[in-house]
Amino acid sequence: MARKLAVIGAGLMGSGIAQVSAQAGWDVVLRDVTDEALRRGTDGIRASYDKFVAKGKLTADDAEAALGRITATTDLDAAADADVVVEAVFEKLEVKHEIFRTLDKLVKDGAILASNTSAIPITKIAAVTERPERVVGTHFFSPVPMMQLCELVRGYKTSDETLATAREFAESTGKTCIVVNRDVAGFVTTRLISALVVEAAKLYESGVASVEDIDLACKLGFGHAMGPLATADLTGVDILLHATGNIYTESQDEKFAPPELMRRMVDAGDIGRKSGQGFYKH
């Protein structure tokens, strides 16, 4: 398999995808709109490699070689010769449309265009391209270096060949894949966690139980590694509000209607670990 990858977006997800791909031997172009975003992304990758080296999971030479395979740039044209392009920008359809329109004109015919979206239908993203059969969802999980899963999503027109290439790419980075055969908003995993977070927030909002006890119930009762409200804080209450809103808009299924509490938390800036306050104080 050809080994040139472009990752569009150097945030937590994009930099994580770049990190595991470079470690797996891919030549990676990491693109973002500002040098500052790229600096944060590459600093995060370096720090993560250093941790793996300190724990003896990666040699210093391998970490250095992997870093050497990553090129950071603000120039989208650098994606032109990539075999696989993964978009990992903000979960807004207009933003993704703009990127996919440009990539469609830019990248070579055989390349596949993948989106790391967790909730927006792939068919909607692919619709602005001339190659919807070459567009696929590759939904990685955060933190990418630690999480084993990648959710592969077929758009309405995604070809078998594109899905196979996406699987080969994800598996080459050490991930295990599940396939979403029908392009529903939220796919499998985001629908499951959204339904759980929404119900957990409603239980807390209506005074049924405390945040801690709701999370404890899921950990001890269901064997979850982390409760839904702690997960919301880790992911970002704003991100989950956006995801549940997308799913609700698409499906009109009441179980995905975000509770008022989550809206007010986002209004107030209490969006989880990144702000120091969410359902928990951090």
C-alpha positions in Angstrom: 0.0 0.0 0.0 1.2 3.5 -0.8 2.2 5.4 2.3 1.6 9.1 1.9 -0.9 10.6 4.3 -2.2 14.1 4.6 -4.0 15.1 7.9 -6.1 18.3 7.7 -6.4 19.8 11.2 -3.7 19.7 13.8 -5.9 19.6 16.9 -6.1 16.7 19.4 -7.6 14.3 16.9 -5.6 15.3 13.8 -2.2 15.4 15.6 -3.1 12.0 17.2 -3.8 10.5 13.8 -0.6 12.0 12.4 1.3 10.5 15.4 0.2 6.9 15.1 0.5 7.0 11.3 4.1 8.4 11.3 5.0 5.8 13.9 3.6 3.1 11.6 5.9 4.3 8.7 3.6 6.7 6.9 5.0 10.0 5.5 2.6 12.5 6.9 1.8 16.1 6.0 0.0 17.8 8.9 -1.9 20.9 7.8 -3.6 23.6 9.8 -4.5 27.2 9.1 -2.0 28.8 11.6 1.6 28.2 12.7 0.4 28.4 16.3 -2.0 25.5 15.8 0.7 23.5 14.1 3.2 24.2 16.9 0.7 23.0 19.5 0.0 19.9 17.5 3.6 18.9 16.9 4.6 19.8 20.5 1.8 17.4 21.6 3.1 14.6 19.3 6.6 15.1 20.6 5.5 15.0 24.3 3.4 11.8 23.6 6.4 10.1 21.9 8.6 11.1 24.9 6.1 9.4 27.2 6.2 6.2 25.2 10.0 6.3 25.2 10.0 6.8 29.0 7.7 3.8 29.5 9.9 1.7 27.2 7.1 1.2 24.6 9.1 3.0 21.9 12.9 3.5 21.3 14.3 7.0 21.2 15.5 6.3 17.6 12.1 5.2 16.5 10.5 8.2 18.0 12.9 10.5 16.3 12.4 8.7 13.0 8.6 9.0 13.3 8.9 12.8 14.0 11.1 13.1 10.9 8.2 11.6 8.9 5.9 14.5 9.9 5.9 17.7 7.9 3.8 20.6 9.3 2.4 23.2 6.9 -0.3 25.8 6.5 -0.4 25.0 2.8 -3.3 22.8 1.7 -1.6 22.2 -1.6 0.9 20.0 0.3 -1.9 17.3 0.3 -1.8 17.1 -3.5 0.3 13.9 -3.7 -1.2 12.1 -0.7 -2.7 8.6 -1.2 -5.0 9.0 1.8 -6.3 12.3 3.2 -7.9 12.4 6.6 -9.9 15.6 7.5 -10.0 16.2 11.3 -11.4 19.8 11.6 -14.3 21.3 13.6 -17.6 19.4 13.4 -19.3 21.9 11.1 -20.6 20.8 7.8 -19.8 24.2 6.0 -16.2 24.0 7.2 -15.8 20.4 6.0 -17.6 21.2 2.7 -15.0 23.9 2.0 -12.1 21.6 2.6 -13.5 18.7 0.6 -14.4 20.9 -2.4 -10.7 22.1 -2.4 -9.3 18.6 -1.8 -11.4 17.1 -4.6 -9.7 19.5 -7.1 -6.3 19.1 -5.5 -5.6 15.4 -4.8 -4.8 12.7 -7.4 -7.5 10.5 -8.9 -6.7 7.4 -6.9 -6.6 9.0 -3.5 -9.2 8.5 -0.9 -10.7 11.3 1.1 -11.6 10.4 4.6 -13.3 12.3 7.4 -12.8 11.8 11.1 -16.3 13.2 11.8 -18.1 11.5 14.7 -21.6 12.6 13.8 -22.0 14.2 10.4 -23.2 11.8 7.6 -20.4 10.9 5.2 -22.9 11.2 2.3 -23.4 14.9 3.1 -19.7 15.5 3.1 -19.1 13.5 -0.1 -21.9 15.3 -1.9 -19.7 18.4 -2.7 -17.0 16.2 -4.5 -16.9 14.7 -7.9 -15.7 11.4 -6.4 -18.3 10.4 -3.7 -17.3 6.8 -4.2 -13.8 7.7 -2.9 -15.0 9.4 0.3 -15.2 7.4 3.5 -15.5 7.9 7.3 -12.5 7.0 9.5 -13.7 7.9 13.0 -10.7 7.5 15.4 -11.1 7.9 19.1 -9.4 10.2 21.6 -6.7 10.0 22.7 -5.8 8.4 19.4 -2.4 6.8 20.5 -4.2 4.9 23.3 -7.6 4.0 21.9 -7.8 0.9 19.8 -11.0 1.5 17.8 -11.6 3.0 14.4 -15.1 3.3 13.0 -15.2 3.0 9.2 -18.3 4.6 7.7 -19.7 3.9 4.3 -21.3 6.9 2.6 -24.2 6.2 0.3 -21.8 5.9 -2.7 -18.6 4.7 -1.0 -17.0 1.9 -3.0 -15.9 -1.5 -1.6 -12.4 -0.6 -2.8 -12.4 2.7 -0.8 -13.6 0.9 2.3 -10.9 -1.7 1.9 -8.2 1.0 1.5 -9.5 2.8 4.6 -9.4 -0.4 6.6 -5.9 -1.2 5.4 -4.8 2.3 6.5 -6.5 2.2 9.9 -5.2 -1.3 10.6 -1.7 -0.3 9.6 -1.7 2.2 12.5 -2.6 -0.6 15.0 -6.4 0.0 15.1 -9.2 -2.5 15.1 -12.1 -1.5 12.8 -15.8 -1.8 12.9 -17.9 -1.0 9.8 -20.9 1.2 9.7 -22.8 0.0 6.7 -25.6 2.5 6.7 -24.7 6.2 7.0 -26.9 7.3 9.9 -26.0 10.5 11.8 -23.8 9.6 14.7 -22.9 6.2 13.3 -22.7 3.5 16.0 -20.5 4.8 18.8 -21.6 8.5 18.9 -25.2 7.4 18.9 -24.6 5.1 21.9 -22.5 7.6 23.9 -24.9 10.5 23.0 -27.9 8.6 24.2 -26.1 7.6 27.4 -24.8 11.2 28.1 -28.2 12.8 27.4 -30.0 10.4 29.8 -27.3 10.8 32.4 -27.4 14.6 32.2 -31.2 14.5 32.4 -31.0 12.3 35.5 -28.7 14.7 37.2 -30.6 17.8 36.0 -33.8 16.5 37.5 -32.2 15.6 40.8 -32.5 11.8 40.6 -28.8 11.2 41.5 -25.5 13.0 41.8 -22.9 13.2 39.0 -20.6 10.9 40.9 -23.3 8.3 41.6 -24.5 8.2 38.0 -21.0 7.6 36.8 -20.3 5.1 39.5 -23.5 3.2 38.4 -22.1 2.9 34.9 -18.6 1.9 36.0 -19.6 -0.7 38.6 -22.9 -1.8 37.1 -21.9 -2.0 33.4 -18.1 -2.3 33.7 -17.5 1.0 31.9 -14.0 2.3 32.3 -15.4 5.8 32.7 -18.9 7.1 33.5 -20.8 9.1 30.8 -20.5 12.5 32.6 -16.8 12.1 33.1 -16.6 11.1 29.4 -18.5 14.3 28.5 -16.0 16.3 30.5 -13.1 14.6 28.7 -14.6 14.9 25.2 -15.9 18.4 25.8 -19.5 19.2 26.7 -19.6 21.5 23.8 -18.5 18.8 21.4 -21.1 16.4 22.7 -23.8 19.0 22.6 -23.0 19.6 19.0 -22.9 15.9 18.2 -26.3 15.2 19.9 -27.8 18.2 18.2 -26.6 16.9 14.8 -28.1 13.5 15.5 -31.4 14.9 16.8 -31.7 17.2 13.7 -31.2 14.3 11.4 -33.2 11.7 13.2 -35.9 13.7 15.1 -35.5 11.0 17.8 -36.3 12.6 21.2 -33.7 10.5 23.0 -31.0 12.6 21.3 -32.6 16.0 22.2 -29.9 17.7 24.3 -31.0 18.7 27.9 -31.2 22.4 28.8 -28.5 21.8 31.4 -25.9 21.0 28.7 -26.9 24.1 26.7 -26.5 26.3 29.8 -23.1 24.7 30.6 -21.8 25.5 27.2 -23.3 29.1 27.3 -21.4 29.5 30.6 -18.1 28.1 29.3 -18.2 25.0 31.6 -17.3 22.6 28.9 -15.2 20.1 30.8 -11.5 19.4 31.4 -10.3 22.0 28.9 -12.1 24.8 30.8 -11.4 23.5 34.3 -15.1 22.9 35.0 -17.8 20.7 33.5 -19.9 18.2 35.3 -16.8 17.9 37.6 -14.3 20.5 38.7 -10.8 19.8 37.2 
